[in-house]
């Protein structure tokens, strides 16, 4: 019955995602017809990737990267968008790139590179039982529950994100543009906030 319940919840999540997208599209259309501007909803979820190694880092950024659990090159983590997190990201801007992942991206990452933290070990998520044992009391019993919790930044986001071991991504196919420069600078580079464009980068790194 656990599996049946999970299946039902998965279908509910699908409906919830598509309803939300439809609602956004309707609102955009309304705004366009009325000649108004549509203010896009604030993103709640960040995915942060470390793009610089460990050589010649000053102590403060090193500590911040440790706190964000980005201990190796090309490590990635999901974070909530809030003031303290954004302040921390400001301190390590030149060493990371981040943005707002789409549902497709979240799903691809968790399914392909998802590892859980079980008794301090990095265990690949091969079975829903691993998630249920660890996060069952929080109502998360399987992959889709976990993805839903992360993507919607639900009430147990902290536990869910902490259970996921930081993602170890590959170097991006086709390489970076220029790590020395910011994504938003005139010259064009890689570090900093790339908002929606992060999905394209993760697709090349996954």
Rosetta blueprint (number, residue, H / E / L):
1 X L
2 X H
3 X H
4 X H
5 X H
6 X H
7 X H
8 X H
9 X H
10 X H
11 X H
12 X H
13 X H
14 X H
15 X H
16 X H
17 X H
18 X H
19 X H
20 X H
21 X H
22 X H
23 X H
24 X H
25 X H
26 X H
27 X H
28 X H
29 X H
30 X H
31 X H
32 X H
33 X H
34 X H
35 X L
36 X L
37 X L
38 X L
39 X L
40 X L
41 X L
42 X L
43 X L
44 X L
45 X E
46 X E
47 X E
48 X E
49 X E
50 X E
51 X L
52 X L
53 X L
54 X L
55 X L
56 X L
57 X L
58 X L
59 X H
60 X H
61 X H
62 X H
63 X H
64 X H
65 X H
66 X H
67 X H
68 X L
69 X L
70 X L
71 X L
72 X L
73 X L
74 X L
75 X E
76 X E
77 X E
78 X E
79 X E
80 X E
81 X L
82 X L
83 X H
84 X H
85 X H
86 X H
87 X H
88 X H
89 X H
90 X H
91 X H
92 X L
93 X H
94 X H
95 X H
96 X E
97 X E
98 X E
99 X E
100 X L
101 X L
102 X L
103 X H
104 X H
105 X H
106 X H
107 X H
108 X H
109 X H
110 X H
111 X H
112 X H
113 X H
114 X L
115 X E
116 X E
117 X E
118 X E
119 X L
120 X L
121 X E
122 X E
123 X E
124 X E
125 X L
126 X L
127 X L
128 X H
129 X H
130 X H
131 X H
132 X H
133 X H
134 X H
135 X H
136 X H
137 X H
138 X H
139 X L
140 X L
141 X L
142 X L
143 X H
144 X H
145 X H
146 X H
147 X H
148 X H
149 X H
150 X H
151 X H
152 X L
153 X L
154 X L
155 X L
156 X L
157 X H
158 X H
159 X H
160 X H
161 X H
162 X H
163 X H
164 X E
165 X L
166 X L
167 X E
168 X E
169 X L
170 X L
171 X L
172 X L
173 X L
174 X L
175 X L
176 X L
177 X L
178 X L
179 X L
180 X L
181 X L
182 X E
183 X L
184 X L
185 X L
186 X L
187 X L
188 X L
189 X L
190 X L
191 X E
192 X E
193 X E
194 X L
195 X H
196 X H
197 X H
198 X H
199 X H
200 X H
201 X H
202 X H
203 X H
204 X H
205 X H
206 X L
